[in-house]
């Protein structure tokens, strides 16, 4: 293994050193898209036959599937040099139902990394995973728990800021700092202004990455998809991230906090809101 190598190929499985999960090297072992119920049945069949020497394959939850995405890339949005085969530029099912309607489940589009929900009665692809991550937190959704449990309490209100003990990040308590929707460029300017002003007597304020924003999502909730004990104010439906889309530098990734989805927006358009993060005291 070379220094910094994330994926270790073990025959037809792939060990993810970043998360501790083991993935099927083939991102489409079924060979075709399946209904959500069929996907779970297909995985039960793989386990019965001891597929690739294992009998504990399952659908990944939404956070596990999301963890594979690299937004600096596109077609597919996977880390450069990844060892996977048969990656479809299409939607992949997760095990996580959509909180507002259990007839739907979350899926991720491997082409560019968007994450939304779809009707379980429609056909999408299946990428088997096994193991338990010691890094990725549980989603909060009703699927069997897989990942790190949330601390209790999770949130610490500190004046103008809120510390998330799960991620070790500090957020602005006000979740609409502009206020109102702004362009991505204006959001970046306002982030620098907050940094210069020392919001909450802290330095290091910036626009969060899409992975940091997604960590806020409670998949067991909707409208907003956020833990109801979180002590934020002025919550809004959509937020800019600092993450530029791998498809086009004129676009950036955004979080739809109302539902919990991940999408994209044109940087020049004033469509999304500003929420700032700070990781300067992450170890404290």
N, C-alpha and C positions, 0 to 999 in steps of 0.2 A: 504494500500500500504506500503510495507516495504521500508526502506531507500535505495535509489539507484535503485529501481526497474524501469526498462525501459518500459516494456509492461504491460498495464492494460487491463485485459479481461473484456469486457462489452457485456455479452451474446455471440453472434457470431461475434462480431467485436473486434478489438484490437486497443487501443489508444497507439501510440508510443510517450512516454514522451520526447524522444530525439529530435524528429523532428516536433511534433505537427500533424502528419498525422494519419489517421484512416484507418486501413487495414481490409479486410475480414479475419476472423480467418481461414477459409478454403482457402488454397493457390491454390485450383483448383475447384471453384464452378461450372464451366462449365462441368467438368467431363472428358474432353478430350482436346487434343490440337486443336488449331484453326488457320486458316490463319489470317494475321494481320487485314484485312478488316472484317473478321468474328468476330474477337475479339472485335472490336469497335461496331459491330452490336449486339453482345451478351450483351455487357455492356449497350447499349441503351435499350435492352429488360429488363435487371435487373432494370434499372431506371424506366421504364414504370410500372413495377409491384411493385415498392417500396421495393426492396430487402433489407431485414433486417431493414426495417423502413426508408430507405433513397432513394433518387432519384438523387444523384449526384456522383455515382460511375464512375470511369474512369480508363484508363490505366495509370500506373505511368510513369513519364518520367525516363530517364536513371539514373539520379542522385538520384531520390527517390528510385528506385529499388536497386541501388548500396548501398544506405544507410543502407539497411537491412543486408548486408553481414558482417560477422565476420570471418576474415581470420585465427583466432586461431582455428577455427572449420572446419569440413568437413563432408559431407554426412548427413545433409546439412551444408553449410557455414552460419549458423545463430547463433545468440547469445545463449549461453548455457542456458537452462531452458526456452526457448521461448515458447509461448502458441499456436503456429500455428499448424494446422492439414492439412493433405493431401498435404504435401510439396513434389513435384515431383523433383527427382534428374535429372533435365533436364533444357532446355532453357525456359526462361520466357520473353515474349514480353514487350518492353517499348513503350511509345507513341512517342519516338524520332526517326525521320527518319535519315538515314545516309547521311551526307552532300554531299558526292561525288556521290551518286546515290539514288534518292528518291524511287527507287523500293525496297530498303533495309531499315530495321529499326534495332535499337540497341536492343540487348537482353542480359540477364544475366543468367549464369548457376548456379542454386542453389546448385549443388553438391560441387563446390569449389570456386565459386565467379568470374569466368572469365566473361569478358564483351566484346562482339564483335557484329557484325551486320549480319543479315541474310535476305534472300529473303522473302518479304512479302507474296509471294505465297506458302510458306511452313508453316507447322503447328507446333506451339509451345504453351506453356501454358499461362494462363491469371490469374493474381493476382490483383483483384480490390483494388483501393485505393480511398479515398475521403479526402477533406480538402485541406488547403494551409499551407505549412510549413513557419514558421517565422525564420527558421535556414538555410535550404538548399537553395543555390543560384539557380537561373534559369540556364538552360543548355546552353543557347545561340542558341539552335536549333529552328526550325520553328514550333514546336508543341505549343499549347496554353500555354502561360507563366504560370508557377506555381513555386513560390518560391521568394527568395529575389532578387531584382534587383541589377545589378552591379553598383558600384559607378562610377561616371564620373568626373575626369579620374580615371581609375582603378589602373594604374601603376605609381610609383614614382621612377625614376632612381636616384641612389645615388652612383656615382663613380663605384666601383666594384660590387655593389649590386642593386637589384630592389625590392622595397616593393610592395606587392600586397595588396591594400587597401580593397579588398573583404575578403580575408582570414586573414589579419593581419600578414602575414608571410613575411619574407625577404628571397629572393633567390639570389644565385650568378648570376651576370649578364652573365657571361660565362656559357653556358649550356653544356660544354664539358671539364670538369676540368682535366681529366686524362692526356692528351687528348687521344681520341680513346677508343674503347670498352675494358672493363676490366672485370675480375671476380667480383662477389659480395664481396668476401673476400678482394680483392684489393681495391674495392670501399670503404669499411669500413675503411681500413687503410688510404686511401687518405683523407677521411672525418676527421679523427683524426689529420692528418697532417695540414689540413686547419684550424682546430680548434686551434691547437698549434700555428700556424703562425699568427692567428688573421686576417683572410681574411677580407678585407674591414674595418679593425680596429674594428671588432666585435668578440665576443666570442659566443659559442653555436652552431657552425656549425655541421650538421649531415646529414645523408642520410634521405630523406623524407619518410614518410609512404606512402602506396599506396593511401590512402584517400587524403593526401595532394597533391600528384601528380595529381590525378584525378580532383581536384578542378581547376587545370590550364586549363583543356580542354574546348574549345569552340566548342560545338556540331554543331554549324552552319558553321564550317570550316573543311577543310581537307588539309593535306599535306602543313603545319602542321595543326593540330586541335587546333589552338591557336589564340587568339585575335590578329589581325595584328598590333595593336598599342602597343603590349607588346615589350619593348625595350631590349630584350635579344639578345645575340650574340652566334654564333656557335651552333645553334639548331641541334639536331640529332634525328633520328627516334624512338629510344627506350631507356628507362631509368630504372635503378635499383631502387627499393624501399627498405626500411629497413624491410618490412613486410614478414615474413616467411610464406610459404604455410602451411595451416593446414593439407594437405595431407601428406607432407614429409618435414622434416626440411632441406633436401638437396636442396630444391627449394625455390625461393623467388618470390614475385609478381613483375611485371614490367609494366610500362606504354608504350604503343605504341603511341607516340605523333603524328606520321605521320597521323594515322587514328583516334586516340582517344580511342583505345581499352585498355583493361586490361588483361594481360596474366601472364604466369609464365616462369621462366627460371632456369636451374640448376646453383647453386651458383658457382660451380667450372669453368664454361664455361665463356670465355671472349666475351660475346655477346652484352652486353648493356653498356650504357654510364653513366657518373657521373654528377649529378646536385645536388647541396647542398642547404639546407634550414636552416633557423635560426628563432626561435620563441622567442628569449630572449627579444625583444622589441615589442612584439605583441600588447601591450596595448597603445603604443605611436603612 
